[in-house]
Structure formats: structure tokens, C-alpha cells
């Protein structure tokens, strides 16, 4: 649902990584991008709203004020929403390359 909420706000290159075999900090990472700080914040708000509806409680949020790289921690799910400039610089997908990419067909909402 986090990835779908990001996609609803036209996030760029949303991916879901299954990191259960590489780290204890979470089961899944959702990584999404935005073209502007306003879009990054809109994606963050959408993700938080959708996960709250499902009963997920946000443990922490970092970076929302700057809107460049926002991290939302829901325990088993960690969502990274990055401005594209930061995303291309930090390359989180490469850093966590031992995580398994969850195919979009497995998480994409079909309305």
C-alpha cells in the first residue's frame, strides 16, 4: 500500500525491496522519487495517510521539513522518498542491492 500511495502522487521509479535476508531493521523498503520538494511532501502525506488507514503507526519521520529525503519508519516497513537529485546521488537501490526487488505486479494496485 505504501508503494501504491506513492504512485498515486506520480512518484518516480517506485520500487519495493524485500530486505528480510539482509537486515534486521525492516522487512521491506519502499523507495520513491519526486521532482520537487512539494511532490516529495505530497508523496509522504499520501503514504502516511494510507498506512494509517491500515493501522500502521508511524514510529518516526525524518527530513519532511526539507523535502529532499524523507524517511518514514513503520517498523517492518521503511519508506524513503527522495528528490530525484538526492536519489541519483545516494543510489539506495545499489546500496541495498542484496535485497530482492519485489516485482511491481505483486504490489501494484489494480483499480
C-alpha positions in Angstrom: 0.0 0.0 0.0 2.9 2.4 0.7 4.1 2.0 -2.9 0.7 2.4 -4.3 0.1 5.6 -2.3 3.4 6.9 -3.7 2.4 6.0 -7.2 -0.9 7.8 -6.7 1.1 11.0 -6.3 3.1 10.3 -9.5 6.2 9.2 -7.8 9.2 8.4 -10.0 10.6 4.9 -10.2 8.9 3.5 -7.2 10.5 0.2 -6.0 9.9 -2.2 -3.2 12.8 -4.1 -1.7 12.4 -7.2 0.4 15.3 -6.8 2.8 14.4 -9.6 5.3 17.5 -11.6 4.4 19.9 -8.6 4.7 18.9 -6.6 7.7 17.0 -6.8 10.9 15.8 -3.2 10.8 12.9 -3.8 8.5 11.2 -6.4 6.2 10.6 -4.0 3.3 12.0 -0.8 2.0 9.9 1.3 -0.3 11.9 3.8 -2.3 10.2 6.6 -4.3 11.2 9.8 -6.0 9.8 13.2 -6.6 10.7 16.1 -9.0 10.2 18.8 -6.4 10.1 19.3 -2.6 6.3 19.8 -2.9 5.9 16.5 -4.7 8.1 14.7 -2.1 6.0 16.1 0.7 2.7 15.1 -1.2 4.0 11.5 -1.6 4.9 11.4 2.1 1.5 12.6 3.2 -0.2 10.1 0.8 1.9 7.2 2.1 1.3 8.2 5.8 -2.5 8.6 5.2 -2.9 5.2 3.5 -0.8 3.3 6.0 -2.6 4.9 8.9 -5.9 3.7 7.5 -4.5 0.2 7.6 -3.5 0.5 11.2 0.3 1.1 10.8 1.7 3.5 13.3 4.5 5.8 12.2 7.4 5.3 14.6 9.4 8.3 13.2 9.7 10.6 10.3 12.9 12.4 9.3 13.5 15.1 6.7 10.0 16.3 5.9 10.7 19.9 6.6 13.5 20.0 3.9 11.6 17.8 1.5 14.8 16.4 -0.1 15.0 12.9 1.5 12.2 11.9 3.8 12.4 8.7 5.8 9.2 7.2 7.3 9.6 4.3 9.7 6.7 2.0 10.3 8.7 -0.8 11.9 8.6 -3.6 9.3 8.3 -1.1 6.5 10.6 1.8 5.9 9.7 4.3 3.2 12.3 6.6 1.6 11.0 9.4 -0.5 13.8 11.3 -2.2 14.1 14.3 -4.5 15.5 12.9 -7.8 18.8 14.8 -7.3 19.4 13.1 -4.0 18.1 9.8 -5.2 20.6 9.7 -8.1 23.4 10.8 -5.8 22.8 8.3 -2.9 21.6 5.4 -5.1 19.9 3.5 -2.3 18.9 0.7 -4.6 22.5 -0.1 -5.3 23.5 0.2 -1.6 20.8 -2.4 -0.7 21.5 -4.5 -3.8 21.4 -7.7 -1.7 17.7 -7.0 -1.1 15.3 -8.7 -3.5 13.3 -6.4 -5.7 9.6 -7.2 -5.3 8.1 -7.2 -8.8 5.7 -4.3 -9.4 2.9 -6.8 -10.4 3.0 -8.1 -6.8 2.3 -4.7 -5.2 0.6 -2.7 -7.8 -3.0 -1.8 -7.1 -5.4 -2.8 -9.9 -8.4 -0.5 -9.6 
